[in-house]
Amino acid sequence: MIDKILLCGHNITVQNMEHVGESTIANSDYAKAIISMEAGLPCDVYYCTLIHEVIHLLMNMDGMRDAHNERDVCALANGIFQFIKDNPTVMNNILSARGTE
């Protein structure tokens, strides 16, 4: 599991907890720079949810007024997660800073 990430120069703590809330498996707090994640999630669910919370934080950082629009955030998180899973070569190229030659 992840315990910290760097997001646009901000150190974000990722807390893996037994119980995050009544009707959620994760949440993020921009002011405290914390993402709280439910422990024991299946791997795909965990990482897709982490991306979901990162999108919330990014939207807050950029002052977007719809930072809590769950429908939009879910669509983006699911799409980005699936893109990463379906295109490992692209992701490896990004991580190794290879060009498009």
PyMOL commands that set and color helices and strands:
alter all, ss='L'
color gray80, all
select helices_A, chain A and resi 43-61+70-86+88-95
alter helices_A, ss='H'
color red, helices_A
select strands_A, chain A and resi 4-7+10-17+26-29+34-38
alter strands_A, ss='S'
color yellow, strands_A
deselect
rebuild
show_as cartoon
